Amino acid sequence: MEQFDQYTLRAYHDALAGKSATPGGGSAAAVIGGLGAALVSMVANLTAGRKKFAAVEEDMQNLLTASAQLMDSMLRLASEDSVAFDGVMAAYALPKETDEEKERRQKAIWQGYRDACQVPLAVAADAVEILKLAIVAAEKGNPNAVSDAAVAGYAAYAALNSALLNVRINVKNLPDDEWTQNTLQLVEKLRCDGEELQATVQAITDSILNA
């Protein structure tokens, strides 16, 4: 598995722009989300330890801890996404001469697509958590860095919606069963949660910038 967190920024961009299918949009979604977490950490670092912000010191320390964990998680998921589809490709390569082989192959393909949904779902869930942190950063962080908190929110929101697209395209290849319906319901919940959280980040940012 390629460890994209070890790449330079240029090397990752070159890999993303290349002819290989990986890294692709799913990996990029996680990288974008990681940037959002990093910006939350930046706002916290620009706030923590300053006398004028002493009242929110604990909040900033909590942001630093949580954002670092989410940044690490997103970087890990950026690499994992590139191998998440391997199971699908392996299933398509299975023999399909007899009826039994065809049935086994079809079940393996479906399972491969279900497994391939897990990484983008994890990216989306992390993105929601980053959006929550961005709200705290915007509301309680150094107001001179509120635009950075807003960009953190936009990055997390982009990561969320990008990841959910990857889930939806995988689900299109699955039967309309209980697993599929539950997954689509989760996709919609994550989307709605993200939309609400992003609107809150924007509202806080606007109130500070328009003051």
C-alpha positions in Angstrom: 0.0 0.0 0.0 1.3 3.4 -1.0 1.9 5.6 2.0 0.8 9.0 0.6 1.6 10.8 3.9 5.2 10.2 3.0 4.9 11.9 -0.3 5.9 15.5 -1.0 3.0 17.8 -1.9 4.3 17.9 -5.5 4.7 14.1 -5.7 1.2 13.5 -4.5 -0.2 16.0 -7.0 1.8 14.3 -9.8 0.5 10.9 -8.7 -3.1 12.2 -8.7 -2.7 13.7 -12.1 -1.2 10.6 -13.6 -2.7 7.8 -15.7 -3.2 5.4 -12.9 -6.7 5.1 -11.3 -5.1 5.4 -7.9 -4.8 7.7 -6.1 -8.1 9.1 -7.2 -11.0 11.1 -6.0 -11.5 9.0 -2.8 -7.9 9.5 -1.8 -8.1 13.2 -2.6 -11.2 13.6 -0.5 -9.3 12.3 2.5 -6.4 14.6 1.8 -8.7 17.6 1.6 -10.3 16.6 4.9 -6.9 16.3 6.5 -6.2 19.9 5.4 -9.3 21.0 7.2 -8.1 19.3 10.4 -4.7 20.9 10.0 -6.4 24.4 9.7 -8.4 23.8 12.9 -5.1 23.0 14.6 -3.6 26.2 13.2 -6.4 28.3 14.6 -6.0 26.6 18.0 -2.3 27.2 18.0 -2.9 30.9 17.2 -5.2 31.1 20.2 -3.7 28.8 22.9 -1.3 30.3 25.4 -2.4 33.9 25.0 -3.6 35.8 28.0 -6.5 37.5 26.2 -7.8 34.0 25.2 -7.3 32.4 28.6 -11.0 31.7 29.0 -10.9 29.3 26.0 -7.6 27.7 26.7 -9.1 24.3 27.6 -11.2 24.4 24.4 -8.1 25.1 22.3 -6.1 22.3 23.9 -9.0 20.0 23.2 -9.1 21.2 19.6 -5.4 20.5 19.2 -5.8 17.0 20.4 -8.8 16.1 18.4 -7.6 17.8 15.2 -4.3 16.0 15.3 -6.1 12.7 15.6 -8.4 13.4 12.7 -5.5 14.7 10.6 -3.7 11.4 11.1 -6.8 9.4 10.4 -7.4 11.3 7.1 -3.9 10.7 6.0 -4.2 7.0 6.7 -7.5 6.8 4.9 -6.0 8.6 1.9 -3.7 5.6 1.5 -6.3 3.0 2.4 -8.7 4.3 -0.3 -6.2 3.3 -3.0 -6.4 -0.4 -2.0 -10.1 -0.4 -1.1 -11.2 -1.3 -4.6 -8.7 -4.3 -4.9 -11.4 -6.7 -3.6 -13.8 -5.7 -6.4 -11.2 -6.2 -9.1 -10.1 -9.5 -7.6 -13.8 -10.6 -7.6 -14.2 -9.7 -11.3 -11.2 -11.8 -12.1 -12.8 -15.0 -10.6 -13.8 -17.8 -13.0 -17.3 -17.8 -14.4 -17.6 -20.9 -16.5 -20.2 -22.9 -14.4 -23.3 -21.7 -12.7 -21.7 -22.3 -9.4 -18.7 -20.2 -10.3 -20.9 -17.4 -11.6 -22.9 -17.3 -8.4 -19.7 -17.3 -6.3 -18.2 -14.6 -8.5 -21.3 -12.4 -8.2 -21.5 -12.7 -4.4 -17.8 -11.8 -4.2 -18.3 -8.8 -6.4 -21.1 -7.5 -4.2 -19.0 -8.1 -1.1 -16.2 -6.2 -2.8 -18.3 -3.2 -3.4 -19.7 -3.3 0.1 -16.1 -3.4 1.5 -15.1 -0.6 -0.9 -17.8 1.6 0.8 -16.1 1.5 4.2 -13.2 3.8 3.6 -15.2 6.7 2.1 -17.8 6.3 4.8 -15.0 6.6 7.3 -13.7 9.7 5.5 -17.2 11.2 5.6 -17.6 10.5 9.3 -14.3 12.1 10.1 -15.2 15.1 7.9 -18.3 15.6 10.1 -16.2 15.6 13.2 -13.8 18.2 11.6 -16.8 20.4 10.8 -17.7 20.3 14.5 -14.2 21.3 15.4 -14.3 24.1 12.9 -17.4 25.5 14.6 -15.5 25.7 17.9 -12.5 27.2 16.1 -14.6 29.9 14.5 -16.6 30.7 17.6 -13.9 30.6 20.2 -10.6 30.9 18.4 -8.6 34.0 17.7 -11.0 36.2 15.6 -8.0 37.2 13.4 -7.9 33.6 12.2 -11.7 33.1 11.7 -11.2 32.9 7.9 -8.9 30.0 8.5 -11.5 28.3 10.6 -14.0 28.9 7.8 -11.6 27.3 5.2 -11.3 24.3 7.6 -15.1 24.0 7.4 -15.2 24.3 3.6 -12.4 21.7 3.3 -14.2 19.3 5.6 -17.5 19.9 3.8 -15.8 19.2 0.4 -14.2 16.0 1.8 -17.6 14.9 3.1 -19.5 15.3 -0.1 -16.6 13.9 -2.2 -16.4 10.8 0.0 -20.2 10.3 -0.2 -20.0 10.3 -4.0 -17.6 7.4 -3.8 -20.1 5.5 -1.6 -23.0 6.2 -4.0 -21.1 5.0 -7.1 -20.3 1.7 -5.4 -23.8 1.2 -4.1 -25.1 1.5 -7.7 -23.5 -1.9 -8.4 -25.3 -3.6 -5.5 -28.8 -5.2 -5.2 -31.5 -3.1 -3.6 -31.4 -5.0 -0.3 -31.4 -4.0 3.4 -27.6 -3.3 3.4 -27.9 -1.0 0.5 -30.9 0.9 1.9 -29.2 1.3 5.3 -26.1 2.6 3.6 -28.0 5.1 1.5 -29.8 6.3 4.7 -26.4 6.8 6.4 -25.2 8.7 3.3 -28.2 11.0 3.5 -27.8 11.6 7.2 -24.1 12.4 6.9 -24.9 14.8 4.0 -27.6 16.6 6.0 -25.4 16.7 9.2 -22.6 18.2 7.1 -24.8 20.8 5.4 -26.1 22.0 8.8 -22.6 22.1 10.4 -21.2 24.0 7.4 -24.0 26.5 7.6 -23.1 27.1 11.2 -19.4 27.7 10.5 -20.4 30.2 7.8 -22.9 32.0 10.0 -20.3 32.4 12.8 -17.7 33.6 10.3 -20.0 36.1 8.7 -21.1 37.5 12.1 -17.4 38.1 13.0 -16.4 39.5 9.6 -19.5 41.8 9.5 -19.1 43.1 13.0 
